[in-house]
Amino acid sequence: MTLRVRSPLAEINTPPEGKRIRRLETVTGTRVGLLWSQHASSEKFWPVFERVVEATLHPSEVHRLYKDSTWNVATPDQVGELARQVDFVFVGVGG
């Protein structure tokens, strides 16, 4: 039997170049997005989490994107529209 040990420092693919985003100095009072997968394990947690975000951060706007299915990704159009409306996003993946 042959055992092969691979280096954890092996070459990896370089991530694609993207546009730079600005760093937020604070999240309080900004436009927040809430993207939720509607996973069954988070049905009780997510509504409470949303209330805590609103009560703690006092966002100027709240935009929600609830995926139609836990198993399918949000479409690029949906994510792009949400990104245009907000300064940052909380993503709830459940599980």
C-alpha positions as CSV (number, residue, x, y, z in Angstrom):
1,M,0.0,0.0,0.0
2,T,1.2,3.5,-0.9
3,L,0.4,6.5,1.2
4,R,0.8,9.9,-0.5
5,V,1.2,13.0,1.6
6,R,0.2,16.3,0.0
7,S,1.6,19.6,1.1
8,P,-1.0,21.9,2.7
9,L,0.8,24.7,0.9
10,A,0.1,23.4,-2.5
11,E,-0.7,25.7,-5.4
12,I,-4.3,26.8,-5.5
13,N,-6.4,28.6,-8.0
14,T,-6.3,32.4,-7.7
15,P,-9.7,33.9,-7.0
16,P,-11.1,36.0,-9.9
17,E,-10.5,39.7,-9.9
18,G,-13.5,41.6,-8.6
19,K,-14.3,45.2,-8.0
20,R,-13.2,46.6,-4.7
21,I,-15.8,47.4,-2.2
22,R,-15.6,50.2,0.3
23,R,-15.1,49.3,4.0
24,L,-17.8,50.4,6.3
25,E,-16.7,52.4,9.3
26,T,-19.9,51.4,11.1
27,V,-22.9,49.3,10.3
28,T,-25.2,51.3,12.6
29,G,-27.7,53.3,10.6
30,T,-26.8,51.8,7.2
31,R,-28.8,49.8,4.7
32,V,-28.9,46.2,5.7
33,G,-29.8,43.1,3.6
34,L,-31.1,39.9,5.0
35,L,-30.7,36.9,2.7
36,W,-32.2,33.7,4.2
37,S,-32.3,30.2,2.7
38,Q,-35.5,29.3,4.7
39,H,-33.9,26.2,5.9
40,A,-36.2,24.3,8.3
41,S,-33.6,24.3,11.1
42,S,-33.5,28.1,11.2
43,E,-37.3,28.8,11.0
44,K,-37.5,29.8,14.6
45,F,-34.1,31.5,14.8
46,W,-34.1,33.7,11.7
47,P,-37.2,35.9,12.6
48,V,-35.7,36.5,16.0
49,F,-32.3,37.3,14.5
50,E,-33.9,39.9,12.1
51,R,-35.6,41.6,15.1
52,V,-32.3,41.8,17.0
53,V,-30.5,43.2,13.9
54,E,-33.1,45.9,13.5
55,A,-33.2,46.7,17.3
56,T,-29.4,46.8,17.6
57,L,-28.2,48.3,14.4
58,H,-31.1,50.7,13.7
59,P,-30.7,50.4,9.9
60,S,-31.9,53.2,7.7
61,E,-33.4,50.5,5.4
62,V,-33.9,46.8,5.5
63,H,-34.1,44.7,2.4
64,R,-35.0,41.0,2.5
65,L,-34.3,38.2,0.0
66,Y,-35.8,34.9,1.0
67,K,-34.7,32.1,-1.4
68,D,-37.6,30.1,-3.0
69,S,-35.9,26.9,-2.1
70,T,-33.3,25.9,0.5
71,W,-31.6,23.7,-2.1
72,N,-31.4,26.2,-5.0
73,V,-29.1,29.2,-5.0
74,A,-30.4,32.7,-5.3
75,T,-30.2,33.8,-8.9
76,P,-27.5,36.3,-10.0
77,D,-30.2,38.8,-10.8
78,Q,-31.7,38.5,-7.2
79,V,-28.3,38.8,-5.6
80,G,-27.3,41.8,-7.9
81,E,-30.6,43.6,-7.1
82,L,-30.1,43.1,-3.3
83,A,-26.4,44.2,-3.6
84,R,-27.5,47.5,-5.3
85,Q,-30.0,48.3,-2.5
86,V,-27.8,47.7,0.6
87,D,-24.5,48.5,2.2
88,F,-24.0,45.0,3.7
89,V,-25.8,41.7,4.0
90,F,-26.3,39.0,6.6
91,V,-26.6,35.6,5.0
92,G,-28.5,32.8,6.9
93,V,-27.7,29.4,5.5
94,G,-29.4,27.2,8.1
95,G,-28.4,23.7,8.8
